[in-house]
Amino acid sequence: MTTLSIIVPAYNEKHTIGEILSKIERVDFAAFGASAEIIIIDDASQDGTRELLQKLPAQPHVSVLYHKHNRG
């Protein structure tokens, strides 16, 4: 089975990141013969996005990376 890597760049997305992840989770990747891994990259958000992401329940197919400084 093919694994799709879905990259989600995030900067100050506190109010939208939950909806974004929910929409990705609703996609039936198996219907396409694939599974998915989600990689969220927080680009030094200042609005609480980082804190929200840190509270997400651990899931084996979701990884979160944090930049110390905004890289644009």
Backbone atoms as SQL, in Angstrom:
CREATE TABLE atoms (id INTEGER PRIMARY KEY, chain TEXT, resi INTEGER, resn TEXT, atom TEXT, x REAL, y REAL, z REAL);
INSERT INTO atoms VALUES
  (1, 'A', 1, 'MET', 'N', 0.853, -1.184, 0.000),
  (2, 'A', 1, 'MET', 'CA', 0.000, 0.000, 0.000),
  (3, 'A', 1, 'MET', 'C', 0.895, 1.243, 0.000),
  (4, 'A', 2, 'THR', 'N', 0.553, 2.193, -0.795),
  (5, 'A', 2, 'THR', 'CA', 1.275, 3.455, -0.885),
  (6, 'A', 2, 'THR', 'C', 0.938, 4.342, 0.305),
  (7, 'A', 3, 'THR', 'N', 1.945, 5.030, 0.821),
  (8, 'A', 3, 'THR', 'CA', 1.711, 5.995, 1.898),
  (9, 'A', 3, 'THR', 'C', 1.877, 7.399, 1.342),
  (10, 'A', 4, 'LEU', 'N', 0.855, 8.215, 1.517),
  (11, 'A', 4, 'LEU', 'CA', 0.919, 9.618, 1.113),
  (12, 'A', 4, 'LEU', 'C', 1.367, 10.444, 2.311),
  (13, 'A', 5, 'SER', 'N', 2.300, 11.333, 2.100),
  (14, 'A', 5, 'SER', 'CA', 2.728, 12.262, 3.147),
  (15, 'A', 5, 'SER', 'C', 2.031, 13.585, 2.907),
  (16, 'A', 6, 'ILE', 'N', 1.217, 13.980, 3.865),
  (17, 'A', 6, 'ILE', 'CA', 0.479, 15.238, 3.757),
  (18, 'A', 6, 'ILE', 'C', 1.163, 16.241, 4.668),
  (19, 'A', 7, 'ILE', 'N', 1.741, 17.269, 4.073),
  (20, 'A', 7, 'ILE', 'CA', 2.467, 18.295, 4.813),
  (21, 'A', 7, 'ILE', 'C', 1.515, 19.453, 5.078),
  (22, 'A', 8, 'VAL', 'N', 1.396, 19.833, 6.348),
  (23, 'A', 8, 'VAL', 'CA', 0.510, 20.927, 6.735),
  (24, 'A', 8, 'VAL', 'C', 1.360, 22.030, 7.367),
  (25, 'A', 9, 'PRO', 'N', 1.727, 23.056, 6.594),
  (26, 'A', 9, 'PRO', 'CA', 2.451, 24.180, 7.191),
  (27, 'A', 9, 'PRO', 'C', 1.481, 25.004, 8.034),
  (28, 'A', 10, 'ALA', 'N', 1.930, 25.440, 9.194),
  (29, 'A', 10, 'ALA', 'CA', 1.031, 26.194, 10.077),
  (30, 'A', 10, 'ALA', 'C', 1.757, 27.388, 10.678),
  (31, 'A', 11, 'TYR', 'N', 1.167, 28.548, 10.514),
  (32, 'A', 11, 'TYR', 'CA', 1.651, 29.753, 11.180),
  (33, 'A', 11, 'TYR', 'C', 0.419, 30.528, 11.639),
  (34, 'A', 12, 'ASN', 'N', 0.270, 30.648, 12.939),
  (35, 'A', 12, 'ASN', 'CA', -0.875, 31.348, 13.532),
  (36, 'A', 12, 'ASN', 'C', -2.201, 30.796, 13.000),
  (37, 'A', 13, 'GLU', 'N', -2.371, 29.485, 13.137),
  (38, 'A', 13, 'GLU', 'CA', -3.571, 28.792, 12.649),
  (39, 'A', 13, 'GLU', 'C', -4.416, 28.234, 13.791),
  (40, 'A', 14, 'LYS', 'N', -4.321, 28.829, 14.957),
  (41, 'A', 14, 'LYS', 'CA', -5.042, 28.326, 16.131),
  (42, 'A', 14, 'LYS', 'C', -6.527, 28.106, 15.845),
  (43, 'A', 15, 'HIS', 'N', -7.133, 29.003, 15.123),
  (44, 'A', 15, 'HIS', 'CA', -8.575, 28.932, 14.894),
  (45, 'A', 15, 'HIS', 'C', -8.964, 28.040, 13.718),
  (46, 'A', 16, 'THR', 'N', -7.995, 27.569, 12.937),
  (47, 'A', 16, 'THR', 'CA', -8.338, 26.762, 11.759),
  (48, 'A', 16, 'THR', 'C', -7.691, 25.378, 11.732),
  (49, 'A', 17, 'ILE', 'N', -6.657, 25.148, 12.516),
  (50, 'A', 17, 'ILE', 'CA', -5.909, 23.890, 12.405),
  (51, 'A', 17, 'ILE', 'C', -6.782, 22.676, 12.726),
  (52, 'A', 18, 'GLY', 'N', -7.686, 22.796, 13.680),
  (53, 'A', 18, 'GLY', 'CA', -8.573, 21.682, 14.013),
  (54, 'A', 18, 'GLY', 'C', -9.447, 21.282, 12.842),
  (55, 'A', 19, 'GLU', 'N', -10.009, 22.264, 12.167),
  (56, 'A', 19, 'GLU', 'CA', -10.856, 21.995, 11.002),
  (57, 'A', 19, 'GLU', 'C', -10.039, 21.388, 9.866),
  (58, 'A', 20, 'ILE', 'N', -8.843, 21.893, 9.663),
  (59, 'A', 20, 'ILE', 'CA', -7.973, 21.364, 8.607),
  (60, 'A', 20, 'ILE', 'C', -7.685, 19.891, 8.858),
  (61, 'A', 21, 'LEU', 'N', -7.282, 19.559, 10.082),
  (62, 'A', 21, 'LEU', 'CA', -6.960, 18.169, 10.402),
  (63, 'A', 21, 'LEU', 'C', -8.197, 17.278, 10.314),
  (64, 'A', 22, 'SER', 'N', -9.327, 17.783, 10.736),
  (65, 'A', 22, 'SER', 'CA', -10.573, 17.027, 10.654),
  (66, 'A', 22, 'SER', 'C', -10.915, 16.689, 9.203),
  (67, 'A', 23, 'LYS', 'N', -10.739, 17.643, 8.318),
  (68, 'A', 23, 'LYS', 'CA', -11.030, 17.404, 6.894),
  (69, 'A', 23, 'LYS', 'C', -10.081, 16.362, 6.305),
  (70, 'A', 24, 'ILE', 'N', -8.820, 16.421, 6.681),
  (71, 'A', 24, 'ILE', 'CA', -7.857, 15.426, 6.190),
  (72, 'A', 24, 'ILE', 'C', -8.238, 14.043, 6.707),
  (73, 'A', 25, 'GLU', 'N', -8.602, 13.952, 7.986),
  (74, 'A', 25, 'GLU', 'CA', -8.955, 12.667, 8.598),
  (75, 'A', 25, 'GLU', 'C', -10.191, 12.038, 7.954),
  (76, 'A', 26, 'ARG', 'N', -11.069, 12.833, 7.390),
  (77, 'A', 26, 'ARG', 'CA', -12.292, 12.310, 6.771),
  (78, 'A', 26, 'ARG', 'C', -12.060, 11.696, 5.389),
  (79, 'A', 27, 'VAL', 'N', -10.917, 11.942, 4.792),
  (80, 'A', 27, 'VAL', 'CA', -10.635, 11.389, 3.464),
  (81, 'A', 27, 'VAL', 'C', -10.383, 9.882, 3.592),
  (82, 'A', 28, 'ASP', 'N', -11.019, 9.103, 2.739),
  (83, 'A', 28, 'ASP', 'CA', -10.841, 7.650, 2.726),
  (84, 'A', 28, 'ASP', 'C', -9.691, 7.306, 1.779),
  (85, 'A', 29, 'PHE', 'N', -8.485, 7.384, 2.288),
  (86, 'A', 29, 'PHE', 'CA', -7.312, 7.120, 1.459),
  (87, 'A', 29, 'PHE', 'C', -7.263, 5.662, 1.000),
  (88, 'A', 30, 'ALA', 'N', -7.826, 4.755, 1.792),
  (89, 'A', 30, 'ALA', 'CA', -7.840, 3.337, 1.419),
  (90, 'A', 30, 'ALA', 'C', -8.595, 3.118, 0.108),
  (91, 'A', 31, 'ALA', 'N', -9.573, 3.957, -0.173),
  (92, 'A', 31, 'ALA', 'CA', -10.318, 3.850, -1.432),
  (93, 'A', 31, 'ALA', 'C', -9.407, 4.079, -2.636),
  (94, 'A', 32, 'PHE', 'N', -8.281, 4.726, -2.399),
  (95, 'A', 32, 'PHE', 'CA', -7.302, 4.986, -3.462),
  (96, 'A', 32, 'PHE', 'C', -6.114, 4.034, -3.357),
  (97, 'A', 33, 'GLY', 'N', -6.218, 3.046, -2.478),
  (98, 'A', 33, 'GLY', 'CA', -5.117, 2.105, -2.286),
  (99, 'A', 33, 'GLY', 'C', -3.948, 2.714, -1.552),
  (100, 'A', 34, 'ALA', 'N', -4.231, 3.650, -0.658),
  (101, 'A', 34, 'ALA', 'CA', -3.155, 4.356, 0.040),
  (102, 'A', 34, 'ALA', 'C', -3.501, 4.548, 1.517),
  (103, 'A', 35, 'SER', 'N', -2.471, 4.807, 2.278),
  (104, 'A', 35, 'SER', 'CA', -2.638, 5.272, 3.651),
  (105, 'A', 35, 'SER', 'C', -2.005, 6.661, 3.695),
  (106, 'A', 36, 'ALA', 'N', -2.156, 7.333, 4.813),
  (107, 'A', 36, 'ALA', 'CA', -1.630, 8.700, 4.880),
  (108, 'A', 36, 'ALA', 'C', -0.896, 8.935, 6.186),
  (109, 'A', 37, 'GLU', 'N', 0.158, 9.714, 6.092),
  (110, 'A', 37, 'GLU', 'CA', 0.811, 10.248, 7.279),
  (111, 'A', 37, 'GLU', 'C', 0.661, 11.763, 7.188),
  (112, 'A', 38, 'ILE', 'N', 0.407, 12.384, 8.322),
  (113, 'A', 38, 'ILE', 'CA', 0.217, 13.831, 8.360),
  (114, 'A', 38, 'ILE', 'C', 1.399, 14.433, 9.103),
  (115, 'A', 39, 'ILE', 'N', 2.058, 15.377, 8.471),
  (116, 'A', 39, 'ILE', 'CA', 3.198, 16.062, 9.078),
  (117, 'A', 39, 'ILE', 'C', 2.840, 17.535, 9.191),
  (118, 'A', 40, 'ILE', 'N', 2.697, 17.997, 10.423),
  (119, 'A', 40, 'ILE', 'CA', 2.347, 19.394, 10.680),
  (120, 'A', 40, 'ILE', 'C', 3.628, 20.117, 11.064),
  (121, 'A', 41, 'ILE', 'N', 3.877, 21.252, 10.424),
  (122, 'A', 41, 'ILE', 'CA', 5.070, 22.039, 10.736),
  (123, 'A', 41, 'ILE', 'C', 4.629, 23.401, 11.238),
  (124, 'A', 42, 'ASP', 'N', 4.813, 23.612, 12.540),
  (125, 'A', 42, 'ASP', 'CA', 4.475, 24.905, 13.132),
  (126, 'A', 42, 'ASP', 'C', 5.662, 25.840, 12.944),
  (127, 'A', 43, 'ASP', 'N', 5.443, 26.946, 12.268),
  (128, 'A', 43, 'ASP', 'CA', 6.511, 27.891, 11.926),
  (129, 'A', 43, 'ASP', 'C', 6.604, 29.014, 12.962),
  (130, 'A', 44, 'ALA', 'N', 6.797, 28.613, 14.229),
  (131, 'A', 44, 'ALA', 'CA', 6.953, 29.571, 15.341),
  (132, 'A', 44, 'ALA', 'C', 5.720, 30.461, 15.504),
  (133, 'A', 45, 'SER', 'N', 4.556, 29.828, 15.502),
  (134, 'A', 45, 'SER', 'CA', 3.303, 30.577, 15.675),
  (135, 'A', 45, 'SER', 'C', 3.308, 31.357, 16.982),
  (136, 'A', 46, 'GLN', 'N', 2.614, 32.492, 16.970),
  (137, 'A', 46, 'GLN', 'CA', 2.535, 33.372, 18.134),
  (138, 'A', 46, 'GLN', 'C', 1.136, 33.432, 18.740),
  (139, 'A', 47, 'ASP', 'N', 0.179, 32.689, 18.172),
  (140, 'A', 47, 'ASP', 'CA', -1.224, 32.819, 18.586),
  (141, 'A', 47, 'ASP', 'C', -1.743, 31.655, 19.422),
  (142, 'A', 48, 'GLY', 'N', -0.878, 30.747, 19.834),
  (143, 'A', 48, 'GLY', 'CA', -1.314, 29.594, 20.608),
  (144, 'A', 48, 'GLY', 'C', -1.433, 28.317, 19.789),
  (145, 'A', 49, 'THR', 'N', -1.074, 28.378, 18.518),
  (146, 'A', 49, 'THR', 'CA', -1.125, 27.183, 17.671),
  (147, 'A', 49, 'THR', 'C', -0.241, 26.082, 18.246),
  (148, 'A', 50, 'ARG', 'N', 0.967, 26.441, 18.640),
  (149, 'A', 50, 'ARG', 'CA', 1.916, 25.461, 19.188),
  (150, 'A', 50, 'ARG', 'C', 1.318, 24.752, 20.399),
  (151, 'A', 51, 'GLU', 'N', 0.755, 25.522, 21.307),
  (152, 'A', 51, 'GLU', 'CA', 0.184, 24.945, 22.519),
  (153, 'A', 51, 'GLU', 'C', -0.992, 24.022, 22.187),
  (154, 'A', 52, 'LEU', 'N', -1.793, 24.414, 21.226),
  (155, 'A', 52, 'LEU', 'CA', -2.913, 23.580, 20.797),
  (156, 'A', 52, 'LEU', 'C', -2.404, 22.272, 20.200),
  (157, 'A', 53, 'LEU', 'N', -1.382, 22.351, 19.362),
  (158, 'A', 53, 'LEU', 'CA', -0.819, 21.151, 18.744),
  (159, 'A', 53, 'LEU', 'C', -0.212, 20.222, 19.790),
  (160, 'A', 54, 'GLN', 'N', 0.392, 20.785, 20.823),
  (161, 'A', 54, 'GLN', 'CA', 1.000, 19.969, 21.874),
  (162, 'A', 54, 'GLN', 'C', -0.047, 19.190, 22.661),
  (163, 'A', 55, 'LYS', 'N', -1.292, 19.644, 22.639),
  (164, 'A', 55, 'LYS', 'CA', -2.375, 18.974, 23.361),
  (165, 'A', 55, 'LYS', 'C', -3.083, 17.911, 22.521),
  (166, 'A', 56, 'LEU', 'N', -2.717, 17.799, 21.248),
  (167, 'A', 56, 'LEU', 'CA', -3.345, 16.780, 20.404),
  (168, 'A', 56, 'LEU', 'C', -3.021, 15.392, 20.945),
  (169, 'A', 57, 'PRO', 'N', -3.987, 14.483, 20.916),
  (170, 'A', 57, 'PRO', 'CA', -3.680, 13.115, 21.337),
  (171, 'A', 57, 'PRO', 'C', -2.660, 12.493, 20.382),
  (172, 'A', 58, 'ALA', 'N', -1.773, 11.693, 20.933),
  (173, 'A', 58, 'ALA', 'CA', -0.744, 11.043, 20.113),
  (174, 'A', 58, 'ALA', 'C', -1.403, 10.078, 19.131),
  (175, 'A', 59, 'GLN', 'N', -0.996, 10.175, 17.882),
  (176, 'A', 59, 'GLN', 'CA', -1.483, 9.279, 16.838),
  (177, 'A', 59, 'GLN', 'C', -0.279, 8.843, 16.016),
  (178, 'A', 60, 'PRO', 'N', -0.166, 7.554, 15.720),
  (179, 'A', 60, 'PRO', 'CA', 1.029, 7.078, 15.019),
  (180, 'A', 60, 'PRO', 'C', 1.206, 7.650, 13.617),
  (181, 'A', 61, 'HIS', 'N', 0.130, 8.136, 13.003),
  (182, 'A', 61, 'HIS', 'CA', 0.234, 8.653, 11.632),
  (183, 'A', 61, 'HIS', 'C', 0.341, 10.184, 11.587),
  (184, 'A', 62, 'VAL', 'N', 0.478, 10.816, 12.756),
  (185, 'A', 62, 'VAL', 'CA', 0.582, 12.280, 12.812),
  (186, 'A', 62, 'VAL', 'C', 1.882, 12.671, 13.508),
  (187, 'A', 63, 'SER', 'N', 2.661, 13.517, 12.845),
  (188, 'A', 63, 'SER', 'CA', 3.895, 14.058, 13.422),
  (189, 'A', 63, 'SER', 'C', 3.796, 15.572, 13.432),
  (190, 'A', 64, 'VAL', 'N', 4.331, 16.178, 14.477),
  (191, 'A', 64, 'VAL', 'CA', 4.341, 17.640, 14.555),
  (192, 'A', 64, 'VAL', 'C', 5.781, 18.093, 14.753),
  (193, 'A', 65, 'LEU', 'N', 6.214, 19.002, 13.901),
  (194, 'A', 65, 'LEU', 'CA', 7.547, 19.592, 14.001),
  (195, 'A', 65, 'LEU', 'C', 7.393, 21.061, 14.349),
  (196, 'A', 66, 'TYR', 'N', 8.304, 21.571, 15.158),
  (197, 'A', 66, 'TYR', 'CA', 8.221, 22.962, 15.600),
  (198, 'A', 66, 'TYR', 'C', 9.491, 23.710, 15.209),
  (199, 'A', 67, 'HIS', 'N', 9.323, 24.835, 14.539),
  (200, 'A', 67, 'HIS', 'CA', 10.449, 25.726, 14.276),
  (201, 'A', 67, 'HIS', 'C', 10.588, 26.678, 15.459),
  (202, 'A', 68, 'LYS', 'N', 11.818, 26.930, 15.888),
  (203, 'A', 68, 'LYS', 'CA', 12.057, 27.895, 16.970),
  (204, 'A', 68, 'LYS', 'C', 11.818, 29.318, 16.497),
  (205, 'A', 69, 'HIS', 'N', 12.149, 29.570, 15.244),
  (206, 'A', 69, 'HIS', 'CA', 12.023, 30.913, 14.668),
  (207, 'A', 69, 'HIS', 'C', 11.210, 30.817, 13.383),
  (208, 'A', 70, 'ASN', 'N', 10.436, 31.835, 13.108),
  (209, 'A', 70, 'ASN', 'CA', 9.647, 31.868, 11.884),
  (210, 'A', 70, 'ASN', 'C', 10.580, 31.876, 10.686),
  (211, 'A', 71, 'ARG', 'N', 10.310, 30.989, 9.754),
  (212, 'A', 71, 'ARG', 'CA', 11.168, 30.878, 8.568),
  (213, 'A', 71, 'ARG', 'C', 10.471, 31.326, 7.296),
  (214, 'A', 72, 'GLY', 'N', 9.259, 31.853, 7.453),
  (215, 'A', 72, 'GLY', 'CA', 8.560, 32.436, 6.316),
  (216, 'A', 72, 'GLY', 'C', 8.010, 31.515, 5.310);
